[in-house]
Amino acid sequence: MGKEDYIKYCRYYNGENYNPFPPSLLFWVWEFERKWVEEEILASINEEATDYLDDLLTRYRRAGLFDFQSGDGIPMSLRASVYALYLKGNELPSIGEFSRFYSKWFNKAI
């Protein structure tokens, strides 16, 4: 798959070379989406998940989120990346709080 195939799942990263957002939550969302696209491209070239993606998915599954929003069309690894972003700002996260954060991200309402 090519870069555009992954970008279509992102909400804020559109393939730009530079982050268009000032330091804020949107800045970090863009960065996490960009990193996810880069890692997915590397994984497709190497035909195996990168250590970065493996770590994201391991933490996501350990949190009990394996089936979280599994029917929304977003790859699990991108949902795991959104979860990793959410964890950066929350020391004691709950699934309910993450669900609300994810909904805002999914609907481009951050």
GIKA-V430758 format. One record per run of one state. SS is the DSSP state (helix for helix, strand for strand, loop for the rest). FROM is the first residue (numbers start at 0). LEN is the number of residues. If there is no record, write none. Layout:
BEGIN
ss | from | len
SS | FROM | LEN
SS | FROM | LEN
END
This chain:
BEGIN
ss | from | len
loop | 0 | 2
helix | 2 | 5
loop | 7 | 17
helix | 24 | 22
loop | 46 | 4
helix | 50 | 12
loop | 62 | 13
helix | 75 | 13
loop | 88 | 6
helix | 94 | 12
loop | 106 | 4
END
